[in-house]
Amino acid sequence: MLKDFKPTLIILIRFIFIYLFLLGIYQSYLNYFTSTGLDPYSRWVASQSAKIQDFFSYTTTLVDYPQHETVCFNIRNQCISRMVEGCNSISVMILFISFVSAFYKGFKTIIFILIGIVFLHIMNVLRIVGLNIILVDYKSFSKICHDYFFPAVIYGSVVLLWLIWIKFFALKKDNKE
C-alpha cells in the first residue's frame, strides 16, 4: 500500500525539506540585519516602488525608522504606508520555489524558478505601488485592498505560476520516457 503513495510522499518530503531549508536561510539573513533596521532586500523593494510612484507623479521620499525595522513612504508630506520585511514577498517566493522544486524536472526547473521569482518580484512592487496610490487617492478602499485584493494578486500570481508549471512542465512526458 505504501508503494502506491511513494511518488506523492517523495514530492511532499522534497517540498517540506526545501521549504524549511530556504526558510532557515532567510531567517538567518533577517537575523543578521536585526539591529540595522530594515533588511537590504526590503529596502531595495521600497526603493523600486518609490521610483515607480515618482514616475506616476506620486513623488515619494523614503524615511527610515531603523528602531522599528521599517521604511515609510512619504507622499505629499505624509507617511502613507510603511514597508516592513513582510512586504518584500520573499516568503511567497520561498513557497513558490519549494513547490516547483518538489516537482523537479531538471534544468528547466531552475529556469522556471528564476523567471517566476522575477515575475513575483515585479508583481509585488506593482502591488506596493498600487496600494500606496489607493492610500493617497482612494483611502476608503484601503482596508479591502490591503487585506483582500492585493494579497489575492500576489498569491494568485503564485497559483498561476504553479498551474503553468504543473500543466506545461511537471506532468508533461519527456521524449526520453
N, C-alpha and C positions, 0 to 999 in steps of 0.2 A: 504493500500500500504506500509506504513512504517513497518508493521508487517512482510512483506516479507524480508525486509532488516535488521531486528533486529539482527540475528546472525552475519551478516557482521559488523554492527555498533558496536556490543559488542566487536568483535575481534579488530576492528580499535581503539576504545576508550581504550581498555586494552593496546594495543601496544603503543599508544601515551602517556598514563599515565605512564607506566613502563619506557618508553624511557626518558621522561622528568624527572622522579624521579631519575633514575640512572645517568642521565647527571648532575643533580643538585648535587648529592652526589660526583660525580667525580670532578666537578668544585670546590666544597668545599675542596676536597682533594688537588687539584692543588693550590688553593689559600693559603692553609696552608704552602706550600713549596715555595711560590713565591720568598722570599728573600734568600733562601738557595741554589739556583741553581737547577739542575735537580732533579726531584722528585725521591724517593727511588725505585719505581717500574721500572721506565725507566732506572735508573742506574743498577738495577738487570738484566734487559733485555740486556743492553750493556755488562755487565759482563759475562753473559752466552754466548753471541755472541763472545766475545773475547776469552773465553775458547775453544769454538769450532774452532775458527780460529787458535788458538795455536795448537790444535790437528792436523789441516791440514797444519802445518808448515808455517802459516802466523802469526808469533809472533806479538802479539798485546799488546800495552800499552794504557790504557785509561788515557786521560789527561782532567782534569776537568776545565771547564770555567764557574764558578758559575754566573758571571755577565751576561752571555749570556744564562744561563739555558741550557747548553749543555755539552756533553762529546765527546771528539774527539777520534776516533780510529786511533792510530799511528801504522803504519805498515811500516817497513823498514825506520824508522826515518822520516816518512812523515805523516801528518794528511790526511788520506784517505777520511774519512767522519765524519759527526757529528751526534750524537744521540740526538734528541730533543724529547720532550714529544709526538709529533705526531707520532713518530716511534714505540711507545710501544704497539700499536694495541688495547688499551682499548676502544677507540671509536668504533672500529669494533666489539669488544666483547659486548659492550652495545647494539649495533644494533642487534646482534645475539640473545642475551638474551631476548630483547624486543619482537622479532618476535616469538621465540619459546614459550615464556610465554603467548603471545596473544592466542596461541592455547593450553592452559593449559590442561594437561591430568594426573593430579595427581603427585604422587611421581616420576614417570618415567620422568617427565618434568625436575625435579631437577637433576636427574642422567644424563640425556642427556645434560643439560646445563653445568654441571661440566666436563663431557667428552669433550664437544665441546670447552669449554674455554681452557682446556689443549691442545687440538688439535690445536686451533688457536694460542696459545702461541708458541708451537713448530714450527708451520709454519712461524710465524713471526720471530722467532730467526733465522731459516734457511734462511728466506728472507733477513735479515740483513747480515748474513754471505755471502750469495751468491752475494749480491750487493757489499760488501766490496772486495770480491775476484775479481769481474769484474772490480772494480775501480783500483785494483792493476795491474792485468794482461791483461785486455781487455778494456782499457779506452775508446776506440772508440764506445763501446756498452753501455757505462754508462748511457747516457741520455735515450735511448729507454728502457733500463732495469729498471731504476729508475721511469720513468714516465708512462710506459705501462706494461711491463712484470711482475714486482714484485707486483704492485697494482692488476693486474689480478690474481696473485697467491693468495693473501690474500683475496680478495673479492670473487674469485672463490671458495675458501675453505668455506667461509660463505654460498654461494649459495648451494654448495654441501651438507653442513650440513642441510640447510633449506629443501632441497629436500628430504633428508633422513628422517627428522622429519615429514614432511607432508606425504610422501608416506607410511612410516612404523609405524608411531605413531599417528599423528593428525587425519588422515582420516580413520584409522583402527577402526572398530567397536569393542567395548568392549564386552566380553561374557555376561555381565550383561544386555546389551541392547536387 
